[in-house]
Amino acid sequence: MTEDVLEQATGSMMIFVDVDGVVLADVGEGRLRDTFPLRSRQVRARFAHCLCVALGRMPTVAEVDAALDVLEGRALVGEDEMERTNR
């Protein structure tokens, strides 16, 4: 999977690590945003849909898992921690 496809598939998702070391994804549009663990059903479903649009075909389970592995690794190695807050 190329960088362009991965970049297009993540779209408006923001992926980060919280202070507990959990990789989270902030998903949604505009003001309606939610934060879920990266490996949650909600994120997997949204990411699989975005990956389908980016690839022009339905991705395999292995492709989705591999792409999530890459995103998780990038978050763990390269991102600063963000503190979780309750609103």
N, C-alpha and C positions, 0 to 999 in steps of 0.2 A: 504494500500500500504506500502510495507516495505522500510526501509532505502536503502537497496541494489538496489532496482528497481529505486528509486528516484535518487540515485547517478549515476546509469548507464544511466538513461534517460537524465540527465543534461549534461553528457558528457563533451564537450569542452565549454559549456556555462559558462560565468562568470556573476553572478548576484550580483548587488550592488545598493546602494542608492546614488543619486547625492546630491549636496548641497541643492537643492530645495525640497528634500524628495521624489522624484520620483524613484520608483524601476525600474531599467533598466537591460536588458540582453544583454551581448556582445556575439554575435553568429557568427559562421563561422569557416572556416578551414584555418590554416596557416596565411598567410598575408592578405587574403581576409576576413575581419571581419567587421561587422556592429553592431551598438548599437540601440536597439529599446526599447520602454516601455515594461515591462513584459507582460502586458495584450494586446499587439498589435496582429493583425492577423498574422504577420510574425513569431513572437515568438510562438504563440499558434500552428500554423501549424507545425513548426519545432519540437516543444516539443511533440506534439501529435504523430508525426512520430517516434521520439526517444523513446517515451513511448510504442508505438506499438512494436518496436523491443525488448525493454526490457521485456515486458510482454508476447510476443509471440502471441498476439492477438490485435485486435483493441480496444483501450480504449473508455469507454463511455465519454460523455460530462461531466458528474458529476465527473468522475475520473480525467479528465484533469483539471477541475476547482479546485478540492480538492488539487491536487498536486501543482498547481500554488498558491493556498492560502498558503500552507506550505512554498513554496519558498519565497513568498512575506513576510510572517511573519518572516522568518529567516533573510531576508535581512534587514528588518526594526529594528529588535531587536539586531542582532549580528554583523552587518557589519559596518565598518567605511565609512564615506562619501568619495566619489571620485569626484573631481572637473571635470566638463565637459570642454573640450577645443576644439577649432576649429583648424583644420589642414589646 
